[in-house]
Amino acid sequence: MTRLAVFAYGSLVDPRSASLTLGREVPSPLPARLVGWRRRWSVCRDNRMSEKTFAIQPGGEIPPWIIGLNIEPEPEDVGPAGALLEVMEAELERLDLREIRYERTDVTAAVRPL
């Protein structure tokens, strides 16, 4: 069986959050860095017209716009810290539903342990 890992950053690093997405208990991911990439608030979408809507808790107010944290290639950057989350191939579809609007990219060569 092929082993797969996803470079996680943001809330997906939290085992509780990853467990909710994957539908199984997730151990703590392995700390890692993604050399040659950077974090950037570069995803903006209309929260009222999108595939998934976010609400402010506890009142449930729906903000009109959502800005999302993204990672992008940046050859000179030391890279963001994150973690490697081991997944099964079938679980990638669950991550697709969670993350929406991203492109799966093989970043194996850029991953460094922390």
Secondary structure, 3 states (H helix, E strand, C coil): CCCEEEEECHHHHCHHHHHHHHCCCCCCCEEEEECCEEEEEEEEEECCCCCCCCCECCCCECCCEEEEEEEEECCCCCCCEEEEEEECHHHHHHHHHHHCCCCCCCCHHHEEEC
